[in-house]
Amino acid sequence: MFTQLGRVVAAHPVRVLLVWMALAAGVIATANVVLGSAGVSAVIDTKDTDFLPKGYESAQAAALADTAFPQTAKATAVLVVGRADGGKLTAADTATVDRIVGQLAAAGVPTVTGVHTSAQQVSPDGTVQVAQVEFARASADGATLRAVGALRARTAQLVRGTGLRAGYTGDAAFAYDDRGTAALVEVGTVAIILMLLLLIFRAPLVALLTIVGVGVVAVTTEYGLAMAAKVAGFHLDNSTIQLLPIVLFGVGTDYVVFLLYRYRERLRAGADRRTAMATALARVGQAITSSALAVVASLGALLLSLFGSFRVVGLSLAVAVLAMLVTGLTLIPAVFVLTGPRAFWPSRAHRRIPRARLATATGRLVEHRPGVVTGAALVLLTVLAMAALGYRASYDQSPAPRGSESAQALHDLKTGFPAGILNPTEVYLTGPQVDQATAQAYARRLTQQLAGAPAVGGIGQVQMHGNVAQIDVVLSADPSGGAAMDTIERQVRPAAHRAAPPGTRAYVGGLTSVYADVRAAVDRDMRLIFPVAAALIGLILLVMLRGLLAPAYLLAAVVAGFLATLGATVLAFQAVGGAAGLNFNVPLIVYLFVASLGTDYNILMISRIGEEMAEGGTPRQAAARALRQTGPAVAAAAAILAGTFASLTLSDQTAQVGFAVAVGVLLSAFVLSWLIVPALTAMVGPAAFWPGGNRRPAYPAPADTRPVAPVGRQ
């Protein structure tokens, strides 16, 4: 199949290119009509409760709140004022704060609809006073961001010489401080890929054509997914939008590297450009396809998740990988057939046999000492994996960038008020007979029952809408921490349910309640998705390798690589970085990416080993030759993919995932693919492929030099 595909693409490159151009233009044009002026943002939803199953209490509370207390999408911010010396605010200080707030309210800053404070906005310890700022538009709106900048500049002028310090926090301030981060990550991704392609191929045209080709497909895929989401009625979340370009560029570039290395090899052997590309596709097409299907299968396992955002991420990224697979098998070959060897100018690497000193030396070591190599690699993985025992989950989703004004203001706010002041837990009481008197009595009973809860910092006033009452419970513990979630599950929810009068229902919502339900859903997901993803990857390996032993140790190696990756991430962020824990989604996302993307390199390596054995080499010779020939391609692809994911470290929100996947990719390439897989295969020999056997490839050697006839003027 891949031999025939290669011959068709090599013979008709212009037609392939025209089909892709028409497809991209059609998808983008249609998506613009469907999505409207909002574009991709029209299908983005950041509410965690929208992705939780409706049976969870926090989701039920959110649904009730949306009906009784509908929230607008308008932004808010909090002005936090304290003394510059850290002392308590004096009466003169609070008067100054009141005057500043009044001047800000009267300043007429566009889109600012209100700035207000009161005596109740002074913290219990007297060190901080806050003011609420309301805007007419959403936090990500350009007008809101400009308003935040104007407020900060004006506030800095007003507090100068007063002995006070002031800062803005809250969602509008977070958005202002984080503006441009997503664009920075995307620009960083492209820059890293360009730089590495130039270093690897020393050919500007290769780098440019790869970026343009993969970039066009990436934009087309993103618009296509957004359009599908709009038509089907589901939403994409921020994690999907952040990961999508990284996966598209990283995986797409990987497939280009695999193909071009084999293409250069055939050009070096004397084949013309069409025959060289047809043979390259025949040789690596199966390995690339199997690798892509392994990624798709593992991401597809996320469809079993209870957490809706995981299902969306899995489906979206699986579609993206399939799009890049088709790109790597059709568009990219067509482009490089049209350019021919000129694409590699000024480099002459396609004309001479590469030295590949490191790969050759590693191959000799594997050939002569496979047992030692395997043992040393396993020791390294084991040492790193031991650190994974210290893993702690963190649910802190604070969007305040480190070192920003919003982060400092949030810290100042928490020194004077309970930690949960910005994210109170919301208790809702509903029923036909619920009125103001019933709600007040309920609030008193709830206060009594929670009086002995040390993590509860206070209970707010009753708000009513129809027969629904809302009472805010402010936690003194970090609202995204484990202690707060335990308090919700063990104290607040039981107390809220007990205090409810007969004929009424109480629901506990708010951020901490959401995280408590997310924690339960993710724990269940990991117990189910890990083994299912492993089984699917193992099945693909069985089908491709037609043996039992090789898939078994390849799968075991991937699991070991994941544990080592998690351990390295724990060391970097918890032990060295001092973080309270890793983001709760890191293990699941890293497992899927490392297990699937790491399998790419293992498949490519063991396929080449089987190919060399089928040509008559001994298992040890085959391992050494495979490392010499395929090792550089694996190293180049891993460097690009790791660099691509490393660009995520430019954002605080994705730094842990970016670091972990980058480390996992490098471990998969240089420890698993370069050392463990060839060393084990060298020791096991043909038994690795039993009962299928390492049969001679279906494409005979003469096909490597048989010319592919051009069609028309192509």
C-alpha positions in Angstrom: 0.0 0.0 0.0 2.7 2.5 0.9 4.8 1.5 -2.2 1.8 2.3 -4.4 1.0 5.5 -2.4 4.6 6.6 -2.8 4.6 6.1 -6.6 1.3 7.9 -7.0 2.4 11.0 -5.0 5.8 11.1 -6.7 4.2 10.9 -10.1 1.5 13.5 -9.4 3.0 16.1 -7.0 1.2 19.1 -8.6 -2.2 17.5 -8.4 -1.6 16.6 -4.7 -0.5 20.2 -4.0 -3.6 21.6 -5.7 -6.0 19.3 -3.8 -4.4 20.4 -0.5 -4.7 24.1 -1.5 -8.4 23.7 -2.4 -9.1 21.8 0.8 -7.3 24.4 3.1 -9.1 27.3 1.4 -12.5 25.6 1.5 -12.2 24.7 5.2 -11.0 28.1 6.3 -13.6 30.0 4.3 -16.4 27.8 5.5 -15.2 28.1 9.1 -15.1 31.9 8.9 -18.8 31.9 7.9 -19.8 29.4 10.6 -17.8 30.9 13.4 -18.5 34.6 12.5 -16.3 37.5 13.6 -15.4 35.8 16.9 -13.4 33.1 15.1 -12.1 30.2 17.2 -12.9 32.0 20.4 -16.6 31.5 19.7 -16.3 27.8 20.8 -13.9 28.3 23.8 -15.3 27.7 27.3 -13.2 28.0 30.4 -15.9 27.0 33.0 -14.8 23.7 34.7 -18.3 22.8 35.6 -19.3 22.7 32.0 -16.9 19.7 31.5 -18.1 17.8 34.6 -20.8 15.2 34.4 -24.2 16.6 35.5 -24.4 14.1 38.4 -21.6 15.9 40.3 -22.8 18.3 43.0 -20.7 21.2 41.9 -22.2 20.9 38.3 -25.7 20.8 39.8 -24.9 23.9 41.9 -23.6 25.7 38.8 -26.7 24.9 36.8 -28.9 26.2 39.6 -26.8 29.4 39.9 -26.9 30.0 36.1 -30.7 29.9 36.4 -31.2 31.9 39.6 -28.2 34.2 39.6 -27.1 34.4 36.0 -23.6 35.7 35.6 -22.6 38.0 32.8 -19.3 37.6 30.9 -18.2 41.1 32.1 -14.9 41.4 33.8 -14.0 42.4 37.3 -10.8 43.4 39.2 -9.9 44.0 42.8 -7.8 47.0 43.9 -5.7 46.0 46.9 -4.2 48.8 49.0 -1.9 48.5 52.0 0.8 50.5 53.8 4.2 50.5 52.1 5.8 49.6 55.4 3.4 46.6 55.9 1.8 48.1 59.0 -1.9 48.6 59.9 -4.0 51.2 58.0 -4.7 54.3 60.0 -7.9 56.3 59.9 -6.1 58.8 57.6 -5.0 55.9 55.4 -8.5 54.6 54.9 -9.7 58.1 54.2 -7.0 58.4 51.5 -8.1 55.1 50.0 -11.7 56.3 49.9 -10.6 59.5 48.2 -8.5 57.5 45.6 -11.4 55.2 44.9 -13.7 58.1 44.4 -11.2 59.8 41.9 -10.9 56.5 40.0 -14.6 56.2 39.8 -14.9 59.7 38.4 -11.9 59.4 36.0 -14.1 58.2 33.2 -11.9 55.4 32.1 -13.6 53.8 29.1 -15.5 50.5 29.8 -15.1 51.0 33.6 -18.6 50.9 35.0 -17.9 51.2 38.7 -15.2 51.4 41.4 -16.4 51.2 45.0 -15.2 50.3 48.5 -16.6 50.6 52.0 -15.6 50.2 55.6 -16.5 46.5 55.4 -13.7 46.1 52.8 -11.0 46.6 55.3 -9.4 43.3 56.3 -10.0 41.9 59.9 -6.4 42.6 60.8 -6.5 46.2 59.4 -3.6 45.8 57.0 -5.5 45.8 53.7 -8.4 47.6 52.1 -9.9 46.5 48.8 -12.1 48.0 46.2 -14.1 46.3 43.5 -13.8 47.4 39.9 -16.4 46.5 37.3 -16.1 46.6 33.5 -18.6 46.6 30.7 -16.8 44.0 28.6 -15.1 40.6 29.1 -11.7 40.3 30.6 -10.0 39.3 27.3 -11.5 42.2 25.4 -9.0 44.7 24.1 -10.9 47.6 25.6 -10.9 46.0 29.0 -7.1 45.4 28.8 -6.5 49.0 27.9 -8.7 50.1 30.8 -6.7 48.0 33.3 -3.5 49.7 32.0 -5.1 53.1 32.4 -6.3 52.3 35.9 -2.9 51.1 37.0 -1.2 54.2 35.6 -3.7 56.5 37.3 -3.6 54.6 40.6 0.2 54.9 40.7 -0.1 58.6 40.4 -2.7 58.9 43.1 -0.8 56.8 45.7 2.5 58.5 45.1 3.7 60.2 48.3 0.8 58.7 50.5 2.9 56.0 52.1 0.5 53.4 50.5 1.1 50.8 47.9 -1.6 49.5 45.6 -2.1 46.8 43.0 -4.8 45.2 40.9 -5.7 41.5 40.9 -8.7 39.5 39.7 -9.6 38.2 36.3 -9.2 41.4 34.3 -5.8 42.0 35.9 -4.7 38.4 35.3 -5.7 38.8 31.6 -3.7 42.0 31.4 -0.6 40.5 32.9 -0.9 37.4 30.7 -1.6 39.2 27.5 0.6 38.0 24.6 1.7 34.8 26.3 -0.2 32.5 23.9 1.3 34.4 20.9 4.7 34.2 22.5 4.4 30.4 22.9 3.4 30.0 19.2 6.1 32.3 18.0 8.6 30.5 20.2 7.4 27.2 18.8 8.0 28.2 15.2 11.3 29.8 16.1 12.6 26.7 17.8 11.5 24.5 14.9 13.1 26.8 12.3 16.4 26.9 14.3 16.6 23.1 14.8 15.7 22.4 11.1 18.4 24.8 10.0 20.9 23.1 12.3 19.9 19.6 11.3 19.6 20.0 7.5 21.6 23.2 7.0 19.2 24.0 4.2 17.0 27.2 4.6 14.5 25.9 2.0 13.8 22.7 3.9 13.1 24.7 7.0 10.9 27.2 5.2 8.9 24.6 3.3 8.4 22.5 6.4 7.1 25.5 8.4 4.8 26.7 5.7 3.4 23.2 4.8 2.9 22.2 8.4 1.6 25.7 9.3 -1.0 25.8 6.6 -2.3 22.4 7.7 -2.2 23.4 11.4 -4.4 26.5 10.7 -6.7 24.5 8.6 -7.1 21.8 11.3 -7.7 24.4 14.0 -10.4 26.1 12.0 -11.9 22.7 11.1 -12.1 21.6 14.7 -13.6 24.9 15.8 -16.2 24.7 13.0 -17.0 21.1 14.0 -17.4 22.2 17.6 -19.8 24.9 16.7 -21.9 22.7 14.5 -21.9 19.8 17.0 -22.6 22.0 20.0 -19.6 21.3 22.1 -16.8 23.6 23.4 -13.0 23.7 23.4 -11.2 24.6 26.5 -8.0 26.6 27.0 -5.8 23.5 27.3 -7.0 22.3 23.9 -6.2 25.6 22.3 -2.8 25.7 23.9 -1.8 22.2 23.0 -3.2 22.1 19.5 -0.5 24.1 17.7 2.3 22.4 19.7 1.1 19.0 18.7 0.4 19.9 15.1 3.9 21.5 14.6 5.8 19.0 16.7 4.3 15.8 15.3 4.1 17.2 11.8 7.8 18.1 11.8 8.7 14.7 13.2 7.1 13.0 10.3 8.9 15.4 7.9 12.2 14.5 9.5 11.6 10.8 9.3 10.7 11.1 5.6 13.5 13.5 4.6 16.2 11.4 6.2 15.1 8.4 4.2 14.7 10.5 1.1 18.3 11.8 1.3 19.5 8.2 1.8 17.9 7.2 -1.5 19.2 10.3 -3.3 22.6 9.4 -2.0 22.2 5.9 -3.5 21.7 7.4 -6.9 17.9 7.4 -7.3 16.2 10.3 -9.1 14.0 12.6 -7.0 10.7 10.8 -7.8 12.0 7.3 -7.3 13.8 8.4 -4.1 10.6 9.9 -2.6 8.5 6.9 -3.7 11.0 4.5 -2.1 11.3 6.7 1.1 7.5 6.6 1.5 7.5 2.8 0.9 10.2 2.4 3.6 8.9 4.7 6.3 5.2 5.0 5.6 4.2 2.0 7.6 6.3 3.1 10.6 5.0 6.6 10.5 1.4 5.4 10.2 1.8 2.9 13.0 3.3 5.6 15.2 0.5 8.0 14.4 -2.1 5.3 15.1 -0.5 4.7 18.5 -0.8 8.4 19.3 -4.4 8.4 18.1 -5.3 5.3 20.1 -3.8 6.6 23.3 -5.5 10.0 22.9 -8.7 8.2 22.0 -8.6 6.5 25.4 -9.4 9.9 26.8 -12.9 9.5 25.4 -13.5 7.2 28.4 -12.9 10.1 30.8 -15.6 11.4 33.1 -14.1 14.9 32.7 -15.4 16.6 29.6 -12.3 18.7 28.9 -10.2 15.5 28.7 -12.6 14.0 26.1 -12.4 17.2 24.1 -8.6 17.3 24.3 -8.3 13.6 23.3 -10.6 13.9 20.3 -9.2 17.2 19.1 -5.5 16.1 19.3 -6.3 12.8 17.8 -7.8 14.5 14.7 -4.8 16.8 14.6 -2.4 13.9 14.5 -4.4 12.2 11.8 -4.3 15.4 9.8 -0.5 15.5 10.2 -0.2 11.9 9.2 -2.0 12.6 5.9 0.2 15.6 5.5 3.4 13.6 6.0 2.3 11.0 3.5 1.0 13.3 0.8 1.6 17.1 0.9 5.2 17.0 2.2 6.4 14.4 -0.2 4.8 16.3 -3.1 6.4 19.5 -2.1 9.9 17.9 -1.9 9.4 16.0 -5.2 8.8 19.4 -6.9 11.9 21.0 -5.4 14.1 17.9 -5.7 17.6 18.0 -4.3 17.6 21.8 -4.6 15.7 21.9 -1.3 18.9 20.8 0.5 21.0 23.7 -0.9 23.6 24.7 0.2 24.2 21.6 2.2 25.7 18.6 0.4 24.6 16.0 3.0 22.4 14.2 0.5 25.5 13.5 -1.7 27.7 11.9 0.9 27.4 9.3 3.6 27.0 11.0 6.9 29.6 10.2 9.6 27.0 10.0 12.4 29.9 9.5 14.9 27.7 9.3 18.0 25.1 7.0 16.5 27.9 4.8 15.1 29.7 4.6 18.4 26.5 3.8 20.2 25.8 1.1 17.7 29.2 -0.5 18.3 28.6 -0.4 22.1 25.1 -2.0 21.7 26.6 -4.6 19.3 29.4 -5.7 21.7 27.8 -5.0 25.1 24.0 -5.2 24.8 23.6 -6.5 28.4 25.6 -3.7 29.9 23.8 -1.1 27.9 20.4 -2.4 28.9 21.4 -2.6 32.6 22.8 0.9 32.7 19.8 2.4 31.0 17.4 0.6 33.3 19.3 1.9 36.3 18.9 5.4 35.1 15.2 5.0 34.5 14.7 3.4 37.9 16.5 6.2 39.8 14.3 8.8 38.1 11.2 6.7 38.6 11.8 6.5 42.3 11.3 10.2 42.5 7.8 9.8 41.2 6.9 8.4 44.6 6.9 11.9 45.8 4.3 13.1 43.4 1.6 15.3 44.8 -1.4 16.6 42.9 -2.0 20.4 42.8 -5.3 22.0 41.7 -4.0 25.5 41.9 -5.3 27.0 38.6 -4.4 30.6 39.5 -3.9 32.5 36.3 -1.7 35.1 37.9 1.7 35.1 36.1 4.7 34.8 38.4 6.3 38.1 39.3 3.3 40.1 38.0 1.4 42.9 39.7 -1.7 40.7 39.9 0.3 38.0 41.6 1.7 40.4 44.2 -1.7 42.0 44.8 -3.3 38.6 45.3 -0.6 37.7 47.8 -1.2 41.0 49.7 -4.9 40.3 49.6 -4.4 36.9 51.2 -2.3 38.3 54.0 -5.2 40.3 55.3 -8.3 38.3 54.2 -9.0 34.5 54.3 -7.3 32.7 51.5 -10.7 32.0 49.8 -11.9 35.5 49.7 -11.8 35.8 45.9 -13.3 32.3 45.4 -15.9 31.7 48.1 -17.8 28.4 48.3 -21.4 29.0 47.3 -24.1 27.1 49.1 -27.5 27.1 47.4 -30.8 26.3 49.1 -33.9 25.7 46.9 -37.4 24.5 47.3 -41.0 25.7 46.9 -41.3 27.1 50.4 -37.8 28.8 50.5 -38.2 32.5 51.4 -36.1 35.1 53.1 -37.0 33.9 56.6 -36.3 30.3 55.7 -33.0 31.2 54.2 -32.0 33.2 57.2 -32.8 30.4 59.6 -30.9 28.0 57.3 -27.9 30.3 57.3 -27.9 30.4 61.1 -28.0 26.6 61.3 -25.2 26.3 58.8 -23.1 28.7 60.7 -23.6 26.7 63.9 -22.7 23.4 62.2 -19.5 24.9 60.7 -18.5 26.7 63.8 -15.9 24.0 64.7 -14.4 23.7 61.2 -11.0 25.3 61.3 -10.8 25.8 57.5 -13.9 27.9 57.4 -13.1 31.6 57.7 -16.5 33.1 57.7 -20.1 33.0 56.2 -21.6 35.8 54.2 -25.0 37.3 53.9 -28.0 35.6 52.3 -28.8 36.5 48.7 -32.3 35.6 47.3 -33.7 35.2 43.9 -37.2 33.6 43.8 -37.1 30.5 45.9 -33.3 30.1 45.7 -31.0 31.3 48.4 -27.2 31.7 48.1 -24.9 31.8 51.2 -21.2 32.3 50.6 -18.8 30.3 52.8 -15.2 31.7 52.8 -12.5 29.2 53.5 -9.4 30.1 55.4 -7.4 27.4 53.5 -6.1 27.8 50.0 -9.3 27.2 47.9 -7.4 25.0 45.4 -5.5 23.0 48.0 -6.1 19.5 49.3 -7.1 20.8 52.8 -9.9 23.0 51.3 -11.2 20.2 49.1 -11.2 17.8 52.1 -13.1 20.4 54.1 -15.8 20.6 51.3 -16.2 16.9 51.2 -16.1 16.1 54.9 -17.6 19.2 56.5 -19.2 21.8 54.3 -21.3 19.4 52.1 -22.5 17.2 55.0 -23.3 20.3 57.1 -25.2 22.0 54.2 -27.2 18.9 53.6 -28.1 18.4 57.3 -29.1 22.0 57.8 -31.6 22.0 54.9 -35.2 22.0 56.1 -37.6 19.2 54.9 -38.8 19.7 51.4 -35.7 21.7 50.3 -32.4 20.8 48.7 -28.9 22.2 49.4 -26.1 22.2 46.8 -22.5 23.2 47.4 -20.8 25.0 44.5 -17.9 27.3 43.9 -14.3 26.7 42.8 -13.3 24.4 45.7 -16.3 22.3 45.2 -15.5 22.0 41.5 -12.0 20.9 42.3 -13.2 18.3 44.8 -15.3 16.8 42.0 -12.5 17.1 39.5 -10.2 15.3 41.8 -12.6 12.4 42.1 -13.2 12.3 38.4 -9.5 12.4 37.5 -8.6 9.7 40.0 -11.2 7.4 38.4 -9.9 8.4 34.9 -6.3 7.5 35.6 -7.3 4.0 36.9 -9.2 3.3 33.7 -7.4 5.3 31.0 -3.8 4.2 31.8 -4.4 0.4 31.2 -6.7 1.0 28.2 -4.2 3.3 26.4 -1.5 0.7 27.1 -3.6 -2.1 25.7 -4.4 -0.1 22.5 -0.7 0.8 22.0 0.2 -2.9 22.6 -2.4 -4.0 20.1 -0.9 -1.7 17.4 2.6 -3.0 18.1 1.3 -6.6 17.8 -0.3 -5.9 14.4 2.7 -4.1 13.1 5.5 -6.3 14.3 3.6 -9.6 14.0 5.3 -10.9 17.1 4.7 -11.2 20.8 8.0 -10.5 22.6 9.0 -7.3 20.9 5.7 -5.5 21.6 5.9 -6.7 25.2 9.3 -5.2 26.0 8.6 -2.1 23.9 5.4 -1.4 25.9 7.3 -2.1 29.2 10.0 0.3 28.1 7.4 3.0 27.4 5.8 2.6 30.9 9.3 2.8 32.4 9.9 6.0 30.4 6.7 7.5 31.7 7.6 6.8 35.3 11.1 8.2 34.8 9.6 11.3 33.2 7.1 11.9 36.1 10.0 11.5 38.5 12.1 14.0 36.7 9.2 16.5 36.7 8.7 15.9 40.4 12.4 16.6 41.0 12.3 19.8 38.9 9.2 21.4 40.2 8.6 20.0 43.7 12.1 19.3 45.0 14.0 22.1 43.2 11.2 24.6 42.3 9.5 24.3 45.7 6.0 23.8 44.2 3.3 22.3 46.4 2.6 19.7 43.7 2.2 19.1 40.0 -0.9 20.2 38.2 -3.5 17.4 38.5 -3.6 16.8 34.7 0.2 16.4 34.3 0.4 12.6 34.8 -2.5 11.8 32.5 -1.4 14.1 29.7 2.3 13.2 30.0 1.4 9.5 30.1 -0.5 9.7 26.8 2.1 11.9 25.1 5.2 10.0 26.3 3.6 6.6 25.7 2.4 7.4 22.2 5.0 9.8 20.9 7.8 7.8 22.5 6.5 4.7 20.7 7.2 6.6 17.4 10.9 6.3 17.9 10.7 2.7 19.1 8.7 1.7 16.1 11.1 3.4 13.7 14.1 1.8 15.3 12.8 -1.7 15.6 11.4 -1.6 12.1 14.9 -0.7 10.8 16.4 -3.5 12.9 13.9 -6.0 11.4 14.7 -4.7 8.0 18.4 -5.1 8.5 17.9 -8.6 9.9 15.8 -9.5 6.9 18.7 -8.4 4.7 20.9 -11.0 6.3 22.6 -9.3 9.2 23.0 -10.9 12.6 20.8 -9.4 15.4 23.7 -7.5 16.8 24.9 -6.3 13.4 21.3 -5.3 12.6 21.0 -3.3 15.8 24.3 -1.5 15.1 23.4 -0.7 11.5 19.9 0.5 12.5 21.4 2.9 15.0 23.8 4.3 12.5 21.1 4.7 9.8 18.0 5.6 11.9 19.6 7.0 15.1 20.3 10.4 13.6 16.7 10.7 12.3 15.3 9.8 15.8 17.7 12.2 17.5 16.7 15.0 15.1 13.0 14.4 15.4 13.2 14.1 19.2 15.2 17.4 19.5 12.5 19.2 17.4 9.6 17.6 19.3 11.2 18.3 22.7 12.0 21.8 21.7 8.4 22.3 20.5 6.9 21.2 23.8 9.6 23.2 25.7 8.1 26.4 24.3 5.2 25.7 26.6 7.4 26.6 29.5 7.1 30.2 28.4 3.6 30.2 30.1 3.2 29.5 33.8 -0.1 27.7 33.0 1.6 25.1 30.8 5.2 25.0 32.0 4.9 21.7 33.9 3.3 19.9 30.9 5.8 21.4 28.5 8.8 20.4 30.6 7.5 16.9 31.3 6.7 16.1 27.7 10.0 17.5 26.5 12.0 15.4 29.0 9.8 12.4 28.2 10.5 12.7 24.5 14.3 13.0 25.1 14.2 9.9 27.4 12.2 8.0 24.9 14.6 8.8 22.1 18.0 8.6 23.7 17.4 6.0 26.5 14.6 3.8 25.1 15.1 4.0 21.3 18.9 4.4 21.2 19.8 2.0 24.0 17.1 -0.3 25.5 15.2 -1.3 22.3 18.3 -2.1 20.1 20.2 -3.7 23.0 17.3 -6.0 23.9 16.6 -6.8 20.3 20.2 -7.6 19.8 20.1 -10.1 22.7 16.7 -11.6 21.8 17.3 -11.9 18.1 14.7 -13.3 15.7 12.6 -14.5 18.7 11.5 -10.8 19.1 9.4 -11.2 16.0 8.0 -14.6 16.8 5.6 -16.0 15.5 5.5 -13.6 12.6 9.2 -13.6 12.0 11.3 -10.8 10.6 10.3 -11.4 7.0 12.0 -9.7 4.1 10.3 -6.4 3.3 7.5 -6.5 0.8 9.3 -4.0 -1.4 12.3 -5.7 -3.1 15.6 -3.9 -3.6 15.2 -3.3 -7.3 12.2 -1.0 -6.5 14.7 1.4 -5.0 16.2 2.3 -8.3 13.3 1.7 -10.7 12.4 5.2 -12.1 9.0 6.6 -11.3 7.6 8.1 -14.5 6.4 11.7 -14.3 3.0 12.5 -15.6 2.4 15.4 -18.0 4.8 18.3 -17.4 5.4 17.4 -13.7 
